[in-house]
Amino acid sequence: DHRDLHLSIRRQRQLCIRDSNRSQNMTDKKEVMFYTDGRHSSVYMHEPPMYKQQLVEPVDEILDLGIDTITYAVGDCSVLLYDTKVGEKWGHNVDLTDHAIWWKATRNLRSMIERGIDPLMVVCEHAKSKGFKFLPCLLLNLTHTSHGRVTNCRIADFTTDHPEWSVGDESEFPQAKYDTKGRLSYAVPEVRENRLKVIKELLCDYPSDGIELSMTIGIAPLIARKEVKEHTSTLTDWMKQIRDIRDKASHNQGIDKRLALRLSSTIEGNKDMGIDIETWIKDSLIDTIILDTSSSDGFEGQTDILRDFVQLAKGTDVKILAGIEATNNTDLTPAVNYAAASNAYHVGADGVFFHTYYPMTKRHPYNNEATGRLRFMGHQDVISTKDKRYRLGIIGDIDKSSEYLNLALEKSHLNKMSVQLPIELQVGKKSKDIKIYVSDDVKTAQELGKLWKCELQIMLPNTTETDEIQIFWNGTLLPKSIQRSADWVYQLRPRPMYASNGYRLHFNLVSEYLPEIGKNTVKALVVKRDETIVDPVRITEVRVAIDYLPHRNALRDDETYEG
């Protein structure tokens, strides 16, 4: 009746006001930082001699996409791809080589320097002229390699001449199993001084806006595991030296330079490697932390690590940026990237970070899809109603039983990183909780008539049509009436390797099963299965797929009149 209509309209107005207020609270622009590698799409790709337009293409191809800051690789740590006066240039000591690509990079660098061109200065000045902040990125790994007549062009005399400074075997430390044994230890004063000279050059001799230092797993630990107790303070003192150099460079150049650090382990995991991030934040030794998740669950499914760093930096000027994976894997779609950014902002991240950006399927040069997905990444309010795929699971075309996957999972766990999937299921025994973080307010979207789809999707290899599997969502058994079983046992259409030999279960969550804002839990119970199959039932991926209408009763972007 008229009263019911009035109440309905009033309710719609209240929801619109609430939705508007929520959007206003998210309108602050977040930082978008982009790591463009001065190697792969530059000196590796172009035929020598390169000219300046080719040199600045990594900058020009990301113009007008909402990116604020560029970080730019200056080499491979021990050898550098610019006209350094204190370090060793890439390929400077080559006699014979077995690597045509890196020899190409050598010839490009030599050609530019011979013509009076410092590639780093050209890129730095060009990026700043286009309105970007610019940070040279220095990878801190130094690895001893024997030097014969034949090299790969990336060998430094400094690392070759000092095998006595390498860490060596540390099999007594389980977490050192996948560490680089030949890495030089920063407990050695000469090693620290060698890198300090390069850092000083990058901060003081270039009009950059600071520097990014990469200490991700594989580069870290910078010292031996057995040296952590004695030399954690040594690394802290070294960081103080870098901060002092940064401060002087800022004063002399009149540029507010920042010191950014890229990490890929937990607070505890970093401390176990001698990186005392709590002290570095408390003592204002750094300005920005970039959290890389390439060896763990991405932020599109979990936020615990990010939340811990945000809390640690609370009340300080240190910014926390969330690394978003978008490269070389068909799983890493725009909808997955939007989910990661949404989760990151929901727990308090100050921005997002894209590195070595070559999204599938085109990779590079970038097409409109690749550039388009970046445009709104700094705007939490804009991406709040973008389609999303919150997910946990294997990434990429890795066989579910491959040795590589098992090694990757073990490595992540040793470094205290979160990897929830895959898991094996046993008949008659409930699985452990699988926790997936969802930051979308789908309940309000549904009430406003903007929610098109909300579905829980679970990939279960080694299953058949006769198996009986129960799924519990936030503690509630999901009924068969909202379930669809999709047969991925064998298909010729494109799919990741883990999406085979089994079924994917789809559950329509619209109505009473919508996800909570924050952590949601999934459990699985195999009631019965085809015992003829010897391989265990696994869960390799969990997704929450959310799609929106632009507004109430609107058409979807891909919708046609034919339906």
Steps between C-alpha positions, in 0.01 A plus 500: 500500500592871506664472843719204391605694189587803714711286736673336205590837346618628838716188544652555154582859590666393824706242314600756236611743772697224677660395171584864422656556844703180463628618162594840642707329769700326225565798272859573607734411213737217590850475359557275199864400461624318189827311464616520141793277431777676309594162355222282357307760301807712434862391451409131457245574233642773277770450242822693567555786475195625687387860464345719767139445398541126555666565833201693637229269363455328841393842629288612206297177482352561847407868462154615615419179688486645851850378586677733744845351546734299278768276643759403243747212512857624460655160433550169672653634822857388444507649147322820401325628187603865515818708486605423855822649633516288816354161402561249221322541169303212351728290277811713560723193542364269227743291295262232365134458584234230489204738530389687187232703680726634773775560244245713311445701820876542533531638148207736551654640817844538344356673195309754708796584721728537197251754360500697826161368614446393859183287470400548863525879480294501180223283648501685835469845343239384249284334767504814712419720200188287450385554859616176662695459819807291415690249715799299376461143623806314623487123552730422792605144416875448452591143408842348456550344158823359358624696200629303201542620140131433435247694711137609475594873504360550852813411698675760716869492586412591859288190555740277304806606696360428846370146548607527864214747562226266380266349759538138395298204619276548805320168507481523880230767449183347347380840377824538300414207274424725200735788579764587241813338640738706288367838611746741655428591861426859593661426835825564310583876512638499143172361365294768673735772383490373143121537484499821703706672230244403236208610719672834563554547126134429425380739769751781456592505129151466351193725545298204619227508764684244712584134459338158528705221659380146436538253788249239388542128562774377268692824550465483879643384731780753450703325770549138599237344725769433757589871495150629575543531876827691473440703185134605507625822660766524225228514235310758705812717524547462122144619444576803718790583271269477200244724669768759574613495135136540394456798733809676364398435140153638572649814651757556225258443211191652658307178430304313765659159441346187641652167596275213391555137597356196324440197724331163456478346844318560827629730774626193685637342182699813419637516854614138466712621206652793691260761361371673815211674332343608831809701590537636148145636513523626858828682432374648170772330297263437209204679342317229309459122522386308193365155586554244226284185510654303212589216737170486690124545476428830330304785653203395286444228762687584820597819683659386828858589404397836360286579803797427731723746312226765492462467876876517551521823301197658667584838652813537285562657160590166342275407206403139434440395139345168397673312219251373242592206279391542138768331291526191280200309638149476361361487857611858563212674327382859549226370730762328718713817507198709601433255784860528622491882495161509671622271780821699538317830542247344735773411751671839471763479223616836365526380142577215264809386312527321164829339402639351178158560347435258212137386534367208300417434230666775297777572753691771312468743322198592711152483354199698619404233753843512663507877529129527577516291814749747652290815452291493815733313736563804720129570549344282767152640439514432125618140529252421781236392245730357236458127433733302725638153547619447855711186489736265678697228329765395258594764246595413147541193285673288762407134511329424833746220578818664371818508704528872422172572680600301806831685518327837463258418781778378730703813430205722586431319827866514601482879459179517706285599204134406473419230243166332572453295183519235370375269773411131491161378618431174681171312490297561814724776636425871476776712354667777693361851462591671175482874570429740218478877544223689318480879536197569277174612663288266289202518735453872436561446129225237495257728682575777249433265210862514376613144580495280188684192627660370818632147481729275701712282270714207615727293273530133605739286291467120508122503536221334298127552454427232762692664785310664784671808642356744751612864514466713813501879452550709814397199705183423303451195279416628151190328352508311172226732370754781448777273363612444143766239416722589204680208330866592452621139499597544135448809286671633188425862581770716664547439871778498758668165562352463847146522354485145369418144604210619710200721562461862598210567735310827461271633775263791443547708816248769407243543776571337837859380438670824397860537625581706806724804465834360617596139561276221375560129554463193281507139617456187291391149594529205261207277600577239234713475187592269215764285668628378164696825466820475703592870499354694796225756462649847522385857521724701268305825481227689685337806345228745588383641167313830521351685202307827503254699296601864445174598674155357572349326193798601285655289226827315543786631283507183290121460481330495159135515404521140379588400855 
